Amino acid sequence: MSKKYFITGGAGFIGSNYVSRLLERGEKVTIYDNLSRAGAPRNLAWLQEKFGETAVRLIVGDVRDAGLLTASTREADVIVHLAGQVAVTTSVTHPREDFEINANGTFNVLEAARLNERKPVILYASTNKVYGGMEDVPVVEDAARWRYADLPLGCPETQPLDFHSPYGCSKGAGDQYVRDYARIYGLRSVVLRQSCIYGPRQFGVEDQGWVAWMVIAAVTGCPLTIYGDGKQIRDVLHVDDLLNAYDAAIARIDKVAGQVYNLGGGPENTMSIWTEFGPLLEKLLGKSVPVARGDWRPGDQKVFVADIRKAERELGWKPKIGVDAGVGRLFEWVRENKELF
């Protein structure tokens, strides 16, 4: 029996990929999006071309509009909350707007769900930024990368929360509200702390979506700047693997409601932002990629790798797409769709 899915930010990168997957398997989907991000109209047009305009139900709305959100979610069986202000730099420049979208917007989603007699499942796209700079965690410098000195399997969910930047605070507030609404009100909600997600339909920019941004810049000849020494390590997760985790959490909601999960590539899917990613990108492009160099940016972690064992154990989930294969897929999508950039 098909479910009724309600996707906030459904015209975004992750959202449009999930909407496509859900429609392909016959689910009923409503996109709730204010279409403010540059890529959203392009992703919406892609979905409408692929499935037909009548198959894609769109509500042009903002998560700051509590009344519209509550009215729009009345029939939802599953709410996937992806809408948000996504850039640390923007949050520093516009902290009130960041708070109203991320913290208050998430509160509005939770209240809509609490008032919904259908008791929908809620997935919240949180972020590894809730762990802050992790300055107390020792790191070691190797020839081409940094690494944790004492966390060979990565940062676990038990790592103390330490919200840095208005973005970290607003997303962290949402993270904790979603967790607590499961305890206090019995909502069937799950927090998913996502690492670097990448894949097709990602219109990355310099301060958000770095894997896609570097691929786009290399393919289109845009100037590219590397901040810091380029040895910073991140675990990266292909969007298809992320969506497998979403499906797994929904399928197991009676067992996992109220839980928090790290969703990243884990130790097996890491790369440095330039000393390792650069050669891979140049191999795909077939030529060298010129880059400018900049100072370290405030709060830039030398290492972030998620410990994903809890998700593996409780969701029966594990990433399947390796770094080389996943980046190769993204590169081909960007090259085939240069006119979109």
N, C-alpha and C positions, 0 to 999 in steps of 0.2 A: 504494500500500500504506500502510495507516494505521500511525502510530507510537504508541508508548506514552509518554505525557508524564507527568512527575511534577512537580507544582507545589507547592513549599513556600510557605506563606502563600496557598494557593489560594482561601481564603474572604475574602481581603482585597479592597481596591478594584481594584488592577491584576489580581490573581490571578483574581477572579471574572469579570472581563471577558474575560480570556484563556481561562479554562475554558469560558465560554459560546461563544466563537469556535471553539475546538477541537472541542467536542461538535457544534456545528452542521455542521462539515465532516467529521464521522465519525471523529475521532481517539479513541483510548482515553486516558482521563485519570484520574490519581489525585491527589486533593487531600490534602496533608499540612499540617495546621494545628492549633494548640492551642486555637483559637476564643476566645482571651483578649481580643481587641479587640471593642469594643461592636458594630461593624457586621458582624463575621464571621458570627454566627448568622443575621442578616437576609439576608446575601448567600448563605449556604448554602441557606436556605429558598427564596430566589428561584430558585437553580439547580435545586433539587429539584422545585419547582413547574413550572419551564419544561421540564425534560428527564425528570422522573421519578426517584424515589429510587434505583432500581437502576442508572440511567445514571451517577450521580455516585458514584464510589468515594471514600470518605472514610477517612483514617487520622487519628484524633485523636492527634497527637504533637507533640513539641517538638524543635526543632533541637539542643537541648542533650543530647538522648538519642541518643548516637552509635550504640548498638547497634540501637535501633529504626529509626533512619534508614538504617543499612547494610542491614538486613534488608528494609526496605520498598522500597529502590531497585533491587533485584536485576534486575528485569525492565524497567527504564526505558531507553528510547532517548534521551530528552531530559529533562534536569533543568533547570527554571527556578527559580532560587533567589530568591524574593521575601520570604520570612519575615524579620522583623527587628524590633528596637526602633527606632522611627522618629523620636523627638522629641529634639532637642538638650537641651531643658529637663529631660526625664526622665533623660537620660544624666548630667547634672550632679548630679542628686539621687541617682541610683542607678548609679554608674559601674561597679561590679562586675557587676551584672546586665546592663548594657548591653554590657560586654565579653563576657560569657559567651554572650549571644544573638548578637551581631553578629560578633565575631571568632571565638570558639570554635565557634559554630554554623556559620559558613561553612567553617571548617576541617573540621568533621564532614561537611559536604556533599561537600567535595573528597575526603576520605578514602573516603567511601562510593563515590564515582565511580571513584577510583583502584583500588579493590578489585573493581569491577564488570567482569566479563568482556565485557560488551556495549559497553564504552567509550562511554558516553553523551555526548551534547553537553551542555554546561553553560553556561547564561546566568546571569550574576550582575548583579543590580540594584544598582549602585553609585550614587554621588551626586556632584553638583557640589561638595558640601562638602569633598571631598578637596583642593580648591584653596585652602581656607582663606579668610581675609579679603581676600587679594590687595591688601594695603595698599601694596605697591610699584607697583601699576598706577595711574597717574594717571586721575582722573575729572574731568569738567566739569559744572557745574550750569547747566542751562537753565531756562526759565520753569516747565515742568511736569515735568521729569524730569532725572535724572542720566544721563551717558553716559561711556563710555570715551573718553579723549583720543586713544589711539593704537591701539585695537583695533576698527576699524569692523565687522569680521566676527565679533567675539566672542572668547571665551577658548578657545584651542586645547588639544588633548590634551598638547601639549608644555609648557604652563604648569607651573612647578614645583609639586610637591605640598607642601602645608603644612597638616597636620591640626590643626584647632582643635576644642576641646571633646572630652570622652570619645566622643561620637557620631562626630565626624570621625575620631578615632583608630581606633575599632572598625570603622567602615565602610571606612576607608582600609586597615587591616590586611587585611580580607577582599579588598579590591580588589587588593592586591599579591600576596596568596596565590593568588588565582585566576589572575592573570597568570603567576606563576612556576610554578604546577603545569603549565601548558601547556609551558613551557620545559623543566622538569626531568623531568616524567613523561609528556609528550606528550599530556596531556589536551586534549580538543577544547573548550576553554573560551573564553568571550568576556566581557570586562568592559564594561558599559554604564553610563556615568556620566550619570544622568538629572537633568534640571532639574525645573522645576515641572510635574508631571503633574496633569491635572485631567480630570474627566468624571463620568458617572453612576456610581452606587454608591459614591461617595466620601463617607464620613461624616467630613468634615473637622472639626478642632478648632482652637482658636486657635494652638497651637504646631506644627501639622502639617496640611498640606493647605489653605493659606491661601485659595486661590481658592474652593474648595468651602465653606470655613468662612464666608467673607463672604457668599456667596450664601445659604447656609442661615440665617445670622443675619438678613439682610435680609428673607427670606421669612417667617421665623417670629417676627420681632420681638425676637430676642435682642440684648443689649447688644453693641456693636461698638466696639473700641478700635483706633485707628491709632497705631502707634509710629513715632517719627521724624517726618520732614516729609511723608511720603506720596509723595515723588518717587522712591523706590527703584524701580529698573527690574529686572524679571525677564523672561526668555523663558519662555513657557508652551507646553506641548505637550499636545494632546488625547490621551486614552488610546488611541483608535483608531489614531492615527498612531504612537504608541509600539509598539503590537502589530504594526503593519506592519513596523517595524524588527526586532522579535523574529523574525518569520517570515523576513525577509530574511537575518538572521544565520544562522539554522538552515539555510536553503537553500544558503548559501554557506560552510558551516562549514569545508570543506577548504581554502578560501582565507583565511579570516579568524580561524581558531583562534589564540589567543594575543594577539589585538589588543584595543585599548581604544578605545571610541568615545564621544564626547559625543552624547547624545540629548536635544535640547531643541528649542524652537520656532525658535531661531536669530534673527538680526536682524530677520526679517520678521514675527515673532510675539512682540513685546515689549509690555509695558504697565507703567506705574507702578502701585504697589500701591493708590494712592488718587486722585491728581490725574487719572488717566486711567480707572482702573477704576471709581472712584466714579460719575462721570457715566454710564458704560455700565450699571452696576447700577441706578441711579435711573431710567434710560430704560426698562429692562426691567420694573422694579417699578411705574413710573408715579407715583412720589412720591419725595420726598427721604428719604435714609437718615441718621438722626442718628448721629453717632460721637463717642466720647470721644477725647481725645488723651493719649498717653503719651510718655515720654522714649525716646530711641534705646535699643534693646536691645544688649547687648554682642555684638560680632562681626557685627552686621547689615551686610551689604554694601550700599553705595549702588547698585552695579550688579552683576548677573550676567547675562551673555548668553553662550550656548554657541556656539562656532564649530563648525558641524556639517558642514563641507565633507568631512571624511574619511569620515563615514557616507554622505554623498551619493555620493561617488566610489566607495567600496568595497562598499557595500551596495546601491547603486542606489535609495536611499531619500531621500525628502524629505517634510516635513510638507505635508498637503493641506488641513487644516481651519484656517481663520483664526481669530483671536481672537474677533471678533464672533460668528461662526457657532458656534464651540465653546462660548463662554460662554452663548450663547443656548440651546443644547441642554441644558447643565447646569442653567440656570435653570428650564427647562420640566420637567426631571426632578424637581428639588427641589419645584417647585410642585405637581406631580402626585402626589408621594409625601410630603406634609407629615406624614402620620401616622407616618412612620418616624423622625421627629426629635423 
